[in-house]
């Protein structure tokens, strides 16, 4: 009986971890889309390209963090 309860907790733990990681990737996608919207209609402006570059760097950093978190989860699940 105890094993089934602990197994459920473990499963729930991993579900929560994966849901949080999925949210990180979703946020990275949203930031990436926002960056591209900056230059969607204003490609000639140096200011737009600067804002795009800054926004894209933030999106890329979020995606890197999400990937690193995903790798942490994979390593933890193997152990």
N, C-alpha and C positions, 0 to 999 in steps of 0.2 A: 504494500500500500504506500509506504513512504517513498519507494523508488518511483512510482507513477506520479506522485505529487512533485518530487524533485525534478523529474523529467519534464513535467509540464512547465515548471518554473524556468528550466533551462531553455526550453523551446520558446517560451514567452520572452525571455531575455534576448535571444537571438532575433526574434521578430522585431522587438523594440530597437535593437541595434541596427538592423537592416532598414527599418522604417526611417530612422534618423539619418542614416547614410543616403537613402533615396532622396530625402528632403534636401540634403546638401547638393546632390546632383541637380535636383529640380531648381534650386536657387541659382546654381551656376548657369544652367540653361537660360533662366530668366534674365540674368545679368548679361549674358552673351547676346540675347535677342535685343535687349535695351541698347547695347553698344552699337549693334548694326543699325538700329533705327536712327541713331544720331547721323549716320552718313547716308541714309536711304535717299534723302532728298537734297542734301547739301554736301556734295562731294568735292566741290571746288574750294571751299573755305578752309584755310589753314587752321582756324579755330575749331571747326568741326572735326578735323582730323586729330587735333590735339585732344579734344574731348573724347573722341572715339578711342584713341590709344590708351587714355587713362581708364576709361570704362572697360575696355577689353582686358587690360592688365588685371583689373579687379575680378572680372569674370574668370580669367585664367587662374588666378590665385585661388579662387573658390573651388574651381574644378580640381586643382592640384590637391587642395585640402581634402576634398571628397574622395579622391583616388587614394590618398594616403590612409584615410580612415577605412576605406574599403579593404586595403591590403592589411591593415591592423586586424580587422574583423576576420578576414580569411585565415590569417596566422592563428588567431585565438581559437577559431573553430576547429582547426586541425589538432590542437592540443587537448 
